[in-house]
Amino acid sequence: MKSFIIVSEKDNVATALRNFKKGEEVANVRLKNDIASGHKFALKDIKANEAVVKYAEIIASANCDIKAGEWVHIHNISGIRGRGDKE
């Protein structure tokens, strides 16, 4: 049984299904942070303002450059759904 979820080849983040420790290799990526179960980590480098794609859907925009293996959460992304100030 896999310990992470990647739904589509479009996804640039994966969702952890268990707790991971910094330095573990998961989905061919060496983690740069501890990742708690249910949280996301980058599968590839994501540039500032680039779309964050999970389950083949754009879920957010990167606030800053995010390196492969980094934790992806509210500290480095902004939601884009349902916002009148974002197109």
C-alpha atoms as a printed R data frame, in Angstrom:
   type eleno elety resid chain resno       x      y       z
1  ATOM     1    CA   MET     A     1   0.000  0.000   0.000
2  ATOM     2    CA   LYS     A     2   1.338  3.416  -0.935
3  ATOM     3    CA   SER     A     3   2.122  5.943   1.752
4  ATOM     4    CA   PHE     A     4   1.285  8.968  -0.405
5  ATOM     5    CA   ILE     A     5  -1.263 10.027  -3.022
6  ATOM     6    CA   ILE     A     6  -0.482 11.269  -6.523
7  ATOM     7    CA   VAL     A     7  -3.558 11.199  -8.766
8  ATOM     8    CA   SER     A     8  -2.292 12.656 -12.021
9  ATOM     9    CA   GLU     A     9   0.924 13.258 -13.907
10 ATOM    10    CA   LYS     A    10  -0.163 16.934 -13.765
11 ATOM    11    CA   ASP     A    11   0.238 16.957  -9.957
12 ATOM    12    CA   ASN     A    12   3.245 18.872  -8.656
13 ATOM    13    CA   VAL     A    13   2.460 17.997  -5.031
14 ATOM    14    CA   ALA     A    14   1.676 14.723  -3.288
15 ATOM    15    CA   THR     A    15  -0.322 14.101  -0.122
16 ATOM    16    CA   ALA     A    16   1.295 12.096   2.682
17 ATOM    17    CA   LEU     A    17  -0.726  9.178   4.079
18 ATOM    18    CA   ARG     A    18   1.583  8.790   7.071
19 ATOM    19    CA   ASN     A    19   4.111 10.926   8.911
20 ATOM    20    CA   PHE     A    20   7.443 11.289   7.123
21 ATOM    21    CA   LYS     A    21  10.775 12.528   8.465
22 ATOM    22    CA   LYS     A    22  13.091 15.015   6.801
23 ATOM    23    CA   GLY     A    23  15.593 13.153   4.629
24 ATOM    24    CA   GLU     A    24  13.296 10.254   3.710
25 ATOM    25    CA   GLU     A    25  12.917  9.513   0.020
26 ATOM    26    CA   VAL     A    26   9.272  9.483  -1.018
27 ATOM    27    CA   ALA     A    27   7.940  9.409  -4.593
28 ATOM    28    CA   ASN     A    28  11.529  9.785  -5.867
29 ATOM    29    CA   VAL     A    29  11.951 13.004  -3.847
30 ATOM    30    CA   ARG     A    30  14.172 13.528  -0.785
31 ATOM    31    CA   LEU     A    31  12.101 15.394   1.809
32 ATOM    32    CA   LYS     A    32  13.485 18.698   3.043
33 ATOM    33    CA   ASN     A    33  11.052 18.885   5.990
34 ATOM    34    CA   ASP     A    34   9.104 16.573   8.263
35 ATOM    35    CA   ILE     A    35   5.720 15.996   6.598
36 ATOM    36    CA   ALA     A    36   2.678 15.143   8.715
37 ATOM    37    CA   SER     A    37   0.054 12.715   7.482
38 ATOM    38    CA   GLY     A    38  -2.500 14.551   5.346
39 ATOM    39    CA   HIS     A    39  -0.094 17.320   4.385
40 ATOM    40    CA   LYS     A    40   1.416 18.055   0.979
41 ATOM    41    CA   PHE     A    41   4.998 18.037  -0.282
42 ATOM    42    CA   ALA     A    42   6.400 19.282  -3.581
43 ATOM    43    CA   LEU     A    43   7.244 16.670  -6.199
44 ATOM    44    CA   LYS     A    44   9.295 19.150  -8.226
45 ATOM    45    CA   ASP     A    45  10.496 22.710  -7.896
46 ATOM    46    CA   ILE     A    46   7.577 25.144  -8.036
47 ATOM    47    CA   LYS     A    47   8.369 28.763  -8.874
48 ATOM    48    CA   ALA     A    48   6.751 31.763  -7.159
49 ATOM    49    CA   ASN     A    49   3.297 32.484  -8.636
50 ATOM    50    CA   GLU     A    50   3.192 29.062 -10.327
51 ATOM    51    CA   ALA     A    51   0.050 26.959  -9.916
52 ATOM    52    CA   VAL     A    52   0.043 24.271  -7.227
53 ATOM    53    CA   VAL     A    53  -1.669 21.189  -8.684
54 ATOM    54    CA   LYS     A    54  -3.171 18.433  -6.510
55 ATOM    55    CA   TYR     A    55  -5.499 15.684  -7.775
56 ATOM    56    CA   ALA     A    56  -5.143 17.172 -11.314
57 ATOM    57    CA   GLU     A    57  -6.697 20.461 -10.134
58 ATOM    58    CA   ILE     A    58  -5.114 23.847  -9.489
59 ATOM    59    CA   ILE     A    59  -5.609 24.409  -5.763
60 ATOM    60    CA   ALA     A    60  -3.360 27.379  -5.036
61 ATOM    61    CA   SER     A    61  -0.562 29.642  -6.185
62 ATOM    62    CA   ALA     A    62   2.965 29.509  -4.771
63 ATOM    63    CA   ASN     A    63   3.877 32.604  -2.693
64 ATOM    64    CA   CYS     A    64   7.580 31.902  -3.146
65 ATOM    65    CA   ASP     A    65   9.868 29.388  -4.805
66 ATOM    66    CA   ILE     A    66   9.220 25.921  -3.356
67 ATOM    67    CA   LYS     A    67  11.889 23.247  -3.751
68 ATOM    68    CA   ALA     A    68  11.120 19.603  -4.467
69 ATOM    69    CA   GLY     A    69  10.661 17.816  -1.142
70 ATOM    70    CA   GLU     A    70   9.501 20.882   0.800
71 ATOM    71    CA   TRP     A    71   6.333 20.992   2.864
72 ATOM    72    CA   VAL     A    72   3.557 22.789   0.948
73 ATOM    73    CA   HIS     A    73   1.093 24.573   3.237
74 ATOM    74    CA   ILE     A    74  -0.336 27.996   4.081
75 ATOM    75    CA   HIS     A    75   3.116 29.464   4.735
76 ATOM    76    CA   ASN     A    76   4.150 29.161   1.074
77 ATOM    77    CA   ILE     A    77   0.898 29.087  -0.946
78 ATOM    78    CA   SER     A    78  -2.232 31.199  -1.357
79 ATOM    79    CA   GLY     A    79  -5.643 29.769  -2.159
80 ATOM    80    CA   ILE     A    80  -7.107 30.952  -5.446
81 ATOM    81    CA   ARG     A    81 -10.589 29.441  -5.423
82 ATOM    82    CA   GLY     A    82 -13.553 31.649  -4.726
83 ATOM    83    CA   ARG     A    83 -11.452 34.816  -4.449
84 ATOM    84    CA   GLY     A    84 -12.871 37.902  -6.127
85 ATOM    85    CA   ASP     A    85  -9.445 39.553  -6.128
86 ATOM    86    CA   LYS     A    86  -7.841 36.762  -8.212
87 ATOM    87    CA   GLU     A    87  -8.621 35.903 -11.819
